[in-house]
Amino acid sequence: MRLLRAVGLSLLTFCAVPALQAQTPPATRVVRFATDDWPPFVSPRLPAEGMSAAMVSAVFERMGYLVKYEYFPWKRTMQFGLGDPRYAGFMAVWRTLEREKLCHFSVPIGNTLGVLAYLKEDGAPGATLQELGKLRIGTVAGYANGEQFDAMVARGELNTEEGLNDATNLRKLLIRRYRAIVIERHVLQHLLMGPGFSKAERERIAFVDTAFKERPVHVCFKRDADGALQQKRFNEAAREIDLARLERDYWKRLDQLLAGVPAAP
């Protein structure tokens, strides 16, 4: 992590399209978002504060804004992002029918894939959600895990237990509190490669990536007139930036950093 902090000083030199830099006006205004510390998508310990933050900052910088991210536990992130006038909204959030009533959603600011992480010595829990039966599955409080999974939980078809965050759930998996945990693939990789887990622990973990569909994450702007205007302007500015390339470049550079490979100039 010290390596990440040492190189995480610049947003656009790390991952944005170089041709955009000369066209981007100096940031003169500040916009704030509430967010959860959810590395590698959003985190104060990463270059550009994470991949999704890099995308959002690049768009707002083109609009003449400097973005400030303020970190809270997930439930407070939603509360402050929607109800506190200091914030334009919150991020990074999956789109659900329930949240449509609360948010004006931005264009995607990253793509995610949920996986079922398990211990190699216990074997795979199943390749589909229907195969999980009554196995104890760890989830994070407040997270939406896809319409199918959430509906099965609501009907009592899955045995889930909510934890505080992904790192805590991963610890509980290692001591067999859970048979498997639901976790995003990049989040799992980032946690296991970080200082909080040993090489021996990392080698015990495997995952199934066939139980969930890939889902984008978004900025949730408040569902009012100001939020609708901010969403419209953000989406218009985002069309002028190659966000897909920015996302690919970020993951590539982050993988190099985690592996200790010097970044190319």
GUTIDREN-878950 format. One line per 3 residues: number of its first residue (from 1); their letters; for each residue x, y, z of N, C-alpha, C, O, CB. Coordinates in pm, whole numbers. Atoms other than C-alpha are relative to their C-alpha. Last residue first. Glycine has a CB too. Layout:
// residues N
NUM) A) X:Y:Z:X:Y:Z:X:Y:Z:X:Y:Z:X:Y:Z; ...;
This chain:
// residues 265
265) PAA) 10:-147:1:638:678:-1839:-109:46:-93:-132:166:-107:134:64:-40; -65:-57:117:560:306:-1790:-12:151:2:-113:202:51:-59:-56:-130; 90:-51:104:465:208:-1437:80:59:-113:185:120:-92:-97:105:56;
262) PVG) -2:-146:20:720:6:-1238:-91:41:-115:-95:-25:-219:143:48:-28; -61:-31:130:601:-352:-1169:1:151:-19:-105:213:-8:-76:-70:-117; -130:-60:-18:543:-426:-800:73:31:-128:195:44:-130:83:-88:83;
259) ALL) -103:101:27:260:-673:-865:141:56:18:238:-18:6:-16:-54:-142; 18:106:-99:8:-442:-697:106:-109:-15:149:-171:82:-140:-62:-11; -42:-52:-129:143:-154:-904:-8:-107:109:82:-121:192:-84:121:39;
256) QDL) -145:-12:2:117:-347:-1229:54:46:135:155:-3:183:44:98:-111; -55:136:-5:-240:-453:-1150:152:4:2:215:-73:74:-50:-82:-121; 15:45:-138:-321:-88:-1075:54:-142:16:120:-172:116:-147:7:43;
253) RKW) -102:-64:-83:-176:22:-1409:-9:-48:145:94:-69:209:-13:152:-6; -132:46:43:-383:-229:-1605:109:56:88:197:-18:134:25:39:-146; -19:137:-50:-698:-162:-1405:138:-52:-38:203:-120:41:-109:-93:-56;
250) YDR) -12:-2:-146:-663:213:-1463:26:-141:53:117:-161:132:-127:58:65; -134:-45:-37:-590:177:-1833:19:-1:151:127:-35:201:26:140:-54; -98:103:35:-900:-32:-1893:140:38:47:212:-43:104:0:-25:-152;
247) ELR) 20:114:-88:-1122:215:-1703:102:-109:-28:162:-163:65:-142:-56:-15; -48:-40:-131:-977:517:-1884:-11:-116:98:80:-141:177:-78:123:51; -147:8:4:-1028:339:-2216:59:37:136:155:-26:181:56:93:-109;
244) ALD) -35:142:9:-1394:278:-2135:151:-19:-3:205:-110:59:-64:-64:-125; 1:60:-133:-1430:636:-2015:36:-148:-4:96:-199:91:-137:18:63; -1:144:24:-1324:781:-2351:9:-71:136:117:-112:178:120:-41:-94;
241) IER) -116:70:-55:-1420:1138:-2261:-13:-149:-30:-123:-205:-20:13:25:153; -119:-56:62:-1652:1375:-2452:129:-69:46:237:-34:0:8:148:31; -5:45:139:-1961:1166:-2372:125:51:-71:162:-3:-176:-124:47:-74;
238) AAE) -57:135:5:-1887:1216:-2002:11:-51:-143:99:-131:-174:-83:-96:83; -146:-12:-5:-1949:1590:-2039:67:-136:-12:174:-147:-71:44:67:130; -44:-67:123:-2307:1528:-2152:152:12:-5:214:-13:-108:-64:139:-11;
235) NFR) 7:97:109:-2363:1273:-1876:44:61:-133:105:-7:-215:-142:-53:-13; -104:102:-17:-2238:1516:-1612:-1:-96:-118:104:-125:-175:-21:-77:132; -128:-62:35:-2452:1801:-1743:115:-100:12:206:-101:-71:26:122:89;
232) KQQ) 0:-31:143:-2768:1589:-1742:136:56:-42:192:14:-144:-113:100:-34; -12:124:75:-2695:1442:-1398:11:26:-150:95:-33:-218:-120:-91:28; -137:47:-17:-2633:1785:-1252:24:-130:-76:128:-148:-139:32:-21:149;
229) LAG) -86:-87:80:-2961:1911:-1398:146:-45:10:216:-47:-91:-15:146:46; 25:30:141:-3156:1614:-1262:89:84:-91:139:34:-191:-148:24:-34; -64:126:33:-2994:1657:-922:-18:-39:-145:73:-91:-208:-53:-109:88;
226) DAD) -144:-24:7:-3090:2023:-909:74:-128:-38:167:-125:-119:53:53:134; -30:-77:121:-3450:1940:-997:150:26:-15:205:16:-124:-76:134:3; 72:-127:-1:-3477:1661:-741:44:79:-123:121:28:-205:27:80:133;
223) RKF) 115:4:91:-3377:1295:-725:-87:125:21:-200:118:68:-85:-129:22; 129:-12:-70:-3035:1352:-572:-115:6:-99:-102:63:-207:-2:124:91; 34:-139:-27:-2750:1239:-797:-137:5:67:-223:-78:38:2:86:-131;
220) CVH) 139:-29:-33:-2651:874:-761:-11:149:31:29:193:139:-49:-87:121; 22:-106:-97:-2321:823:-941:-150:11:22:-228:9:-74:62:137:-48; 36:-134:43:-2313:490:-1115:20:99:114:39:62:229:-145:3:-49;
217) VPR) 28:-87:-114:-2197:128:-1100:-13:144:-51:37:177:-158:111:-11:109; -72:-127:-13:-2224:-116:-1389:-33:67:133:-135:38:195:-35:95:-116; 86:-116:-21:-2332:-478:-1348:84:126:7:192:125:67:-83:-15:129;
214) EKF) -76:-124:-12:-2181:-806:-1471:-97:117:12:-198:122:-58:96:19:-121; -24:-71:125:-2413:-1099:-1410:82:127:27:77:184:135:-134:35:-69; 52:-136:14:-2389:-1323:-1107:31:56:-138:124:11:-205:58:91:109;
211) ATD) 128:-14:-70:-2349:-1696:-1030:-66:136:-21:-186:151:2:20:-23:147; 112:28:90:-2082:-1776:-1289:-136:26:63:-239:10:-3:6:-143:-46; 40:-125:66:-1773:-1622:-1124:-120:-18:-94:-142:64:-182:116:57:-78;
208) VFA) 86:38:112:-1698:-1890:-865:-52:128:-62:-107:214:8:-119:-92:47; 133:-59:19:-1410:-1803:-634:-69:-58:-123:-6:-107:-216:10:152:-13; 38:14:141:-1092:-1937:-477:-138:64:-16:-201:103:83:-1:-152:-45;
205) IRE) 124:-56:53:-919:-1849:-150:-15:-31:-149:79:-17:-227:-5:152:22; 115:82:-43:-662:-2061:38:-129:38:-71:-225:-38:-68:-19:12:150; -2:125:75:-367:-1913:-156:-113:-93:42:-139:-192:-27:133:-69:18;
202) REA) 39:-24:140:-446:-1564:-30:-11:-131:-77:-101:-146:-159:102:92:-68; 144:-22:1:-434:-1684:331:-49:20:-143:-153:-32:-182:-37:122:86; 65:126:-33:-87:-1831:280:-152:13:-1:-222:-76:-50:47:-50:136;
199) KSF) -7:85:119:31:-1516:103:-70:-133:25:-138:-185:-63:147:-24:-41; -129:63:31:-85:-1313:399:-7:-80:-128:-115:-108:-181:44:-89:116; 11:145:14:-382:-1080:420:133:-56:-45:203:3:-128:-112:-37:-100;
196) GPG) 85:58:-103:-409:-721:545:-10:-151:-3:-62:-211:91:-135:57:-10; -77:42:-117:-108:-597:347:-84:-69:107:-28:-126:201:66:119:61; -41:-104:-92:-297:-587:16:69:-56:123:83:-178:137:-119:82:42;
193) MLL) -134:-45:36:-306:-847:-261:53:106:95:171:142:88:-1:54:-141; -94:109:-17:-601:-1029:-104:144:41:-32:238:-14:25:-40:-117:-88; -17:35:-140:-800:-711:-57:108:-106:18:193:-93:106:-133:-48:58;
190) HQL) -70:-109:-68:-740:-589:-412:24:-32:147:133:-7:199:-79:129:-13; -141:-1:42:-830:-922:-570:79:105:77:190:80:124:12:26:-151; -65:119:-54:-1151:-947:-370:148:-2:-34:232:-27:53:-68:-126:-54;
187) VHR) -12:-24:-143:-1250:-589:-453:72:-117:66:161:-98:149:-138:23:65; -113:-90:-16:-1180:-652:-821:25:29:148:140:43:190:-23:130:-76; -126:67:37:-1407:-961:-816:122:89:19:224:43:71:-6:-46:-145;
184) EIV) -33:-40:137:-1695:-802:-621:141:-50:-33:228:-50:53:-9:155:-17; -95:-110:5:-1788:-1003:-312:31:34:-145:28:-54:-231:130:-36:77; 23:-74:123:-2055:-1249:-205:91:122:2:89:200:96:-150:42:-16;
181) IAR) 40:-140:-11:-1916:-1474:64:-25:56:-139:36:14:-237:108:84:75; -41:-82:114:-1893:-1852:97:-40:144:29:-122:168:118:-64:-51:-135; -40:99:101:-1927:-2121:364:49:69:-126:134:17:-198:-118:-94:-33;
178) YRR) 83:10:119:-1926:-1850:627:51:-113:-89:170:-145:-90:-2:134:-78; 129:-53:-48:-1787:-1850:982:-102:-8:-113:-221:-31:-89:15:148:52; 115:86:28:-1517:-2077:840:-130:47:67:-218:-35:94:31:-140:43;
175) ILL) 19:77:-124:-1222:-1891:996:-126:-86:-7:-173:-138:94:-8:95:122; -124:72:-31:-1105:-1774:651:-10:-80:129:62:-178:146:115:99:9; -11:116:89:-1462:-1685:554:122:-84:37:115:-207:39:9:46:-147;
172) KRL) 93:100:-51:-1493:-1462:861:0:-125:-88:-16:-237:-38:-142:59:7; -57:56:-123:-1181:-1273:755:-89:-112:55:-40:-216:97:20:111:106; -108:87:45:-1325:-1228:407:71:-65:118:110:-181:111:100:80:-85;
169) NTA) 58:124:51:-1645:-1097:560:108:-97:-46:97:-218:-26:-95:30:-114; 47:77:-114:-1452:-841:763:-58:-134:-44:-32:-237:17:-106:79:79; -119:51:-67:-1267:-723:451:-39:-86:121:20:-192:143:91:117:45;
166) DNL) -55:115:72:-1592:-697:255:120:-60:72:135:-182:76:40:42:-141; -64:-36:126:-1769:-474:507:64:-125:-61:60:-234:-3:107:111:22; -25:-144:5:-1986:-474:821:58:43:-134:18:146:-188:94:40:111;
163) GEE) -118:-45:-71:-2131:-822:779:21:149:-22:-51:212:-99:123:-77:-45; -61:-126:40:-2478:-940:683:119:33:89:112:24:212:-102:113:5; -28:-76:-122:-2570:-1307:717:76:124:-40:175:116:-112:82:-85:103;
160) TNL) -102:-104:4:-2732:-1503:437:16:65:137:-76:65:219:-33:105:-105; -33:-25:-140:-2919:-1834:413:116:100:4:231:61:-15:37:-133:76; -144:-5:-26:-3078:-1841:69:22:37:146:-55:114:204:70:101:-94;
157) EGR) -62:110:73:-3431:-1949:-28:152:-4:17:215:-103:-18:-34:10:-147; -55:97:-93:-3594:-1734:240:67:-118:-66:89:-221:-2:-107:-50:88; 89:116:-7:-3813:-1552:-11:50:-107:97:-15:-210:115:-18:-60:-138;
154) AVM) 130:-45:-53:-3635:-1220:56:-98:-116:15:-181:-116:106:-61:107:-92; -17:-27:-143:-3297:-1390:8:-134:38:63:-169:-11:171:103:114:23; -11:130:-65:-3410:-1534:-325:20:15:151:-32:-65:229:115:-80:-62;
151) ADF) 134:59:-4:-3528:-1190:-434:3:-135:69:-89:-168:144:-58:-13:-141; 77:-69:-103:-3193:-1036:-338:-141:-56:13:-196:-63:123:-6:149:-30; -52:33:-133:-3001:-1297:-537:-86:63:109:-126:-5:203:145:45:15;
148) QEG) 26:141:-27:-3218:-1263:-848:43:-38:141:-33:-100:214:71:-87:-103; 142:27:-21:-3232:-882:-844:-26:-145:37:-106:-172:127:-78:36:-124; 67:44:122:-2860:-831:-797:-142:-45:29:-171:-97:136:78:-113:-66;
145) NAY) -80:106:62:-2645:-809:-486:-64:-57:-125:-38:-172:-163:24:-110:99; 91:70:89:-2765:-476:-343:83:-101:-79:185:-66:-138:-75:99:-96; -37:21:140:-2540:-377:-54:-113:-70:-75:-179:-158:-21:130:-83:-10;
142) GAV) 34:-113:85:-2685:-233:267:33:-17:-146:-8:64:-228:67:118:50; 123:-72:-34:-2514:-473:506:-20:119:-92:69:203:-107:3:46:145; -27:-126:-69:-2238:-670:331:-132:74:21:-213:85:-71:101:88:-81;
139) TGI) 23:-118:84:-2300:-1036:244:35:124:82:61:114:202:-149:6:-53; -24:-132:-54:-2181:-1368:391:-25:110:-103:20:99:-217:141:10:52; -67:-89:95:-2341:-1692:276:15:137:64:-81:193:116:-80:9:-135;
136) RLK) -7:-135:-55:-2436:-1975:514:87:86:-91:205:57:-112:55:-2:145; -134:-33:-44:-2524:-2281:303:4:144:52:-65:230:-3:101:-18:-115; 1:-69:-129:-2899:-2337:291:141:25:54:158:46:174:-80:-81:101;
133) GLE) 84:57:-103:-2923:-2424:-77:2:83:126:-18:205:122:44:-140:31; -53:-37:-131:-2629:-2285:-270:-81:-58:115:-29:-80:224:5:149:12; -76:111:-59:-2711:-2477:-590:49:31:142:103:-57:209:119:-33:-88;
130) QLT) 92:107:-38:-2988:-2237:-694:72:-115:70:11:-190:145:-74:-52:-122; 63:-35:-127:-2740:-1948:-689:-91:-112:49:-102:-134:170:-79:128:-14; 117:-87:15:-2533:-2114:-960:-59:29:137:-28:-39:234:-106:-64:-94;
127) AGP) -25:-91:111:-2187:-2272:-982:-114:97:-22:-97:196:-94:26:-77:-125; 96:15:108:-2197:-2438:-642:25:104:-106:79:211:-78:-143:10:52; 134:15:-57:-2025:-2417:-303:-107:-27:-105:-219:-67:-70:-37:123:78;
124) AGD) 92:-102:49:-1682:-2486:-457:-140:-23:56:-185:-138:62:-4:2:-153; 62:21:130:-1457:-2704:-244:-100:108:-35:-147:182:51:-67:-134:-2; 140:40:-16:-1388:-2691:127:-70:-28:-132:-181:-82:-133:-75:107:75;
121) EKL) 5:129:-68:-1007:-2691:99:-142:-50:20:-163:-169:42:70:9:133; -33:111:90:-1025:-2421:-167:-14:-135:68:-59:-232:7:143:16:-52; -128:59:-33:-1201:-2183:70:25:-121:-89:-61:-207:-105:4:-40:148;
118) YAL) 8:114:-91:-1483:-1982:-88:141:-50:29:237:-6:-35:-87:-113:-60; -131:41:-47:-1549:-1658:-276:-16:-112:103:-108:-110:185:78:119:61; 11:73:-125:-1877:-1629:-463:138:-49:38:192:-141:-23:-102:-119:-12;
115) VGL) -45:138:0:-1837:-1364:-730:-31:-61:136:-56:10:234:153:-10:-32; 1:69:-128:-2000:-1032:-813:46:-143:-17:18:-208:-118:-140:4:60; 51:136:8:-1894:-863:-1133:9:-63:138:118:-77:194:79:-84:-105;
112) TNG) -29:91:-110:-1848:-489:-1158:-54:-139:-31:-146:-155:-111:-59:53:131; 77:124:11:-1828:-227:-1430:46:-99:106:165:-108:136:15:-62:-140; -72:124:-26:-1717:131:-1385:-93:-119:-10:-214:-106:2:65:5:138;
109) IPV) -134:-44:-41:-1854:485:-1384:82:-122:44:158:-116:141:-9:105:116; -85:88:-81:-2169:401:-1579:137:61:31:199:125:-54:20:-133:-71; -52:106:85:-2375:699:-1702:91:-88:86:134:-45:193:77:58:-124;
106) SFH) -94:-41:104:-2521:890:-1412:20:-114:-98:-29:-225:-78:134:43:61; -124:75:18:-2829:789:-1217:84:57:-114:33:95:-219:-31:-146:-27; -21:-19:143:-3092:1034:-1096:137:-61:-28:239:-9:18:-9:154:-44;
103) CLK) -117:-49:73:-3155:877:-760:-32:39:-144:-120:-19:-207:108:-105:0; -86:-87:-80:-3408:802:-488:102:76:-82:150:181:-39:71:-81:103; 84:-99:-68:-3706:640:-662:83:105:74:32:210:113:-94:-69:97;
100) ERE) 51:-90:104:-3476:460:-907:-85:110:63:-95:220:8:-82:-77:-104; -82:-121:2:-3308:321:-594:-41:96:-111:-3:213:-108:145:-36:-16; 24:-78:-122:-3591:72:-542:76:132:-3:23:235:38:40:-82:124;
97) LTR) 132:-62:12:-3576:-46:-903:-31:86:121:-91:193:108:-108:-108:-17; 108:93:-31:-3201:-105:-868:-133:74:-16:-137:197:-22:15:-58:145; 133:-48:34:-2888:62:-1008:-103:-109:31:-90:-222:-14:-8:41:-150;
94) WVA) 68:80:99:-2562:-21:-836:-143:53:-19:-203:108:72:-2:-149:41; 124:68:-38:-2388:258:-652:-55:-81:-117:-50:-38:-233:-104:102:48; 45:54:127:-2045:419:-643:-113:-97:30:-102:-177:124:117:-69:-79;
91) MFG) -55:93:99:-2129:684:-528:90:-100:75:124:-76:191:80:77:-112; -96:97:-51:-2326:952:-344:38:-98:-110:-26:-103:-215:-58:-74:122; 52:136:4:-2515:1272:-417:101:-94:61:184:-54:142:-32:-42:-144;
88) AYR) 79:11:123:-2442:1640:-480:-65:-137:-13:-155:-155:-94:87:27:-121; -39:99:99:-2330:1671:-120:-94:1:-120:-215:19:-107:2:-139:64; -141:-14:37:-2328:1964:121:38:-88:-118:137:-63:-186:89:-32:119;
85) PDG) -18:-96:111:-2709:1976:117:146:21:-39:173:80:-144:-60:133:38; -84:-110:-47:-2724:1655:328:28:96:-116:77:53:-220:133:-54:59; 67:-96:-87:-3018:1427:257:79:120:44:22:216:97:-46:-67:117;
82) LGF) 135:-35:40:-2936:1199:-35:-59:116:80:-142:191:29:-89:-119:12; 4:-32:142:-2560:1171:-8:-135:46:-47:-145:130:-137:41:-119:-80; -57:-132:24:-2571:1196:370:-10:39:-147:-39:154:-179:145:4:45;
79) QMT) 74:-101:-76:-2810:904:415:51:140:-30:-28:230:-60:9:-29:149; 129:-22:66:-2660:692:138:-78:112:69:-139:196:3:-82:-130:-1; -28:-55:133:-2308:734:276:-130:30:-73:-145:139:-129:85:-98:-82;
76) RKW) -12:-145:-19:-2442:678:627:34:69:-132:-6:183:-154:107:32:107; 134:-52:-30:-2559:332:521:2:151:23:-91:221:-18:-57:-71:124; 91:-3:115:-2228:261:347:-137:58:33:-188:139:-44:-16:-139:-54;
73) PFY) 58:134:20:-1992:363:627:-116:8:-99:-177:114:-116:-48:-60:136; 85:43:-110:-1857:713:556:-31:-148:-16:-14:-202:-125:-130:84:7; 21:143:-23:-1598:877:332:-77:-29:128:-51:28:234:132:-71:4;
70) EYK) -1:11:-145:-1589:1225:182:-58:-135:38:-163:-176:-12:-80:117:67; 69:121:-45:-1490:1263:-182:14:-9:152:124:0:206:59:-128:-69; -42:42:-132:-1405:1612:-310:-84:-121:41:-207:-118:34:-14:116:104;
67) VLY) 86:90:-77:-1433:1682:-681:65:-34:133:184:-65:138:-30:-129:-80; -85:88:-79:-1276:1987:-845:-92:-84:87:-181:-31:153:103:81:86; 22:28:-142:-1504:2138:-1107:113:-85:56:170:-169:-13:-135:-70:21;
64) GMR) -53:-109:-80:-1444:2307:-1444:-18:-16:149:-15:82:223:-62:126:-42; 106:-97:-23:-1670:2083:-1653:47:119:84:-29:213:107:-118:-67:68; 32:-56:132:-1371:1889:-1788:-109:107:10:-116:197:-73:-47:-112:-95;
61) EFV) -108:-92:33:-1261:1849:-1428:-23:62:-137:8:179:-158:136:-72:4; 25:-129:-65:-1604:1704:-1354:112:99:-27:87:220:-36:-17:-18:149; 118:-64:60:-1562:1428:-1612:-21:138:62:-41:236:-11:-126:-87:20;
58) ASV) -34:-40:135:-1206:1340:-1506:-116:74:-68:-95:173:-137:40:-121:-82; -84:-120:-6:-1304:1343:-1139:37:50:-138:41:171:-161:125:-28:80; 84:-113:-38:-1589:1099:-1204:81:130:4:34:233:-43:-65:-25:137;
55) MAA) 91:-31:110:-1366:858:-1397:-84:124:33:-98:213:-50:-91:-120:-29; -79:-52:110:-1085:868:-1141:-90:42:-117:-69:146:-179:102:-103:-47; -30:-139:-31:-1339:826:-860:83:64:-110:63:182:-141:73:9:133;
52) SMG) 122:-76:25:-1463:509:-1030:20:148:32:-31:234:-40:-116:-55:83; 35:0:141:-1108:371:-1050:-124:83:-30:-123:166:-121:-20:-141:-49; 70:117:52:-992:467:-705:-44:16:-143:-44:126:-198:-118:-30:85;
49) EAP) 105:45:-92:-896:778:-509:-86:-112:-57:-204:-124:-25:-89:117:37; 122:-67:46:-692:917:-803:-122:-40:84:-235:-20:40:-27:-32:-146; -19:-106:100:-423:665:-707:-134:53:-49:-223:-23:-83:82:-52:-119;
46) LRP) -35:44:135:-546:465:-406:29:118:-92:-15:230:-65:-112:-85:-59; -133:59:-1:-556:517:-30:50:-40:-137:157:-101:-149:2:-119:90; -100:-107:-14:-850:760:-30:143:-53:-7:237:26:-16:-20:74:130;
43) SVF) -76:12:-124:-1069:480:-169:102:113:8:165:145:-93:70:-138:10; -11:-130:-66:-1332:440:-442:76:-21:131:36:-102:214:-141:64:26; 86:-93:73:-1342:159:-698:6:140:58:16:238:-17:-144:-51:0;
40) PPW) -75:-105:71:-1037:-36:-573:-86:99:-77:-34:172:-161:97:-62:-93; -107:20:96:-1127:-13:-293:-21:-130:-80:-69:-229:-25:136:-2:72; 26:125:71:-1465:56:-138:108:-23:-105:81:-17:-225:-142:1:-65;
37) DDT) -135:43:35:-1430:331:124:-11:-140:-58:-21:-238:16:98:4:125; -55:103:-87:-1795:439:112:143:-28:-46:174:-18:-165:-88:-129:-3; -35:130:55:-1892:761:-57:49:-92:110:92:-48:217:106:14:-109;
34) AFR) -17:96:-108:-2047:1101:-3:31:-135:-62:-25:-171:-166:-126:-7:92; 79:123:-1:-1988:1331:-296:29:-78:128:144:-87:172:29:-86:-125; -30:102:-99:-1872:1691:-304:-94:-119:-14:-212:-105:-44:-9:57:142;
31) VVR) 120:82:-18:-1852:1944:-588:39:-115:91:147:-172:77:-57:-51:-138; -13:127:-70:-1594:2224:-584:-136:-68:6:-237:-4:36:59:20:142; 109:26:-92:-1559:2514:-826:16:-140:59:86:-224:2:-138:13:-70;
28) TAP) 21:-121:-80:-1264:2666:-1012:-109:-19:104:-124:64:194:-34:117:-90; 115:16:-89:-1113:2363:-1183:-13:121:91:82:158:161:13:-129:83; -35:14:-141:-877:2477:-1457:-126:-10:86:-224:60:63:86:119:46;
25) PTQ) -24:-128:-68:-1020:2419:-1805:38:-22:144:4:-125:201:-123:88:-9; 73:-9:-126:-970:2078:-1970:29:132:70:145:161:99:35:-117:92; 132:-57:24:-871:2094:-2337:-74:27:131:-176:96:129:-81:-93:-87;
22) AQL) -14:-136:50:-497:2050:-2278:-135:68:-18:-144:191:-17:76:0:-131; -54:-87:-103:-561:1749:-2057:8:145:-47:-24:237:29:136:-48:42; 103:-78:-68:-798:1577:-2295:59:105:93:-7:203:126:-92:-90:78;
19) APV) 47:-108:87:-529:1460:-2535:-102:88:69:-122:203:27:-59:-56:-126; -86:-118:-1:-361:1266:-2255:-54:115:-82:-35:231:-44:134:-37:-50; -46:-14:137:-658:1029:-2205:84:127:-11:32:235:17:-119:3:-98;
16) ACF) 91:-65:94:-683:970:-1834:62:9:-137:181:-15:-155:-38:138:50; 93:84:74:-507:705:-1624:-84:71:-104:-153:1:-179:-90:-66:94; 7:143:-30:-211:804:-1414:-86:-73:-102:-48:-180:-149:-54:-23:140;
13) TLL) -124:61:44:-117:1144:-1556:-1:-149:25:77:-222:-36:119:64:71; -3:15:144:-483:1238:-1531:131:-57:-51:133:-123:-155:-25:132:-65; 109:69:66:-530:1171:-1164:28:-23:-147:35:-138:-191:-128:78:16;
10) SLG) 56:-71:112:-200:1260:-1001:-109:-82:-65:-92:-202:-85:107:34:-102; 5:-145:-18:-47:1182:-667:-74:73:-110:-110:189:-93:139:53:10; 137:-46:19:-108:809:-632:-16:148:16:-103:193:91:-90:-68:94;
7) VAR) 23:-35:139:250:694:-695:-135:66:-21:-163:114:-130:11:-122:-86; -112:-73:56:378:697:-341:-27:44:-143:21:148:-187:126:-84:5; 5:-139:-44:42:603:-196:110:82:-66:90:199:-97:13:8:153;
4) LLR) 114:-67:61:26:290:-409:-6:145:41:-35:232:-42:-130:-70:38; -31:-24:141:379:188:-311:-113:74:-67:-90:166:-146:26:-132:-72; -89:-115:4:296:234:57:36:34:-144:50:151:-180:128:-26:82;
1) M) 82:-120:0:0:0:0:86:125:0:44:228:-54:-93:1:120;
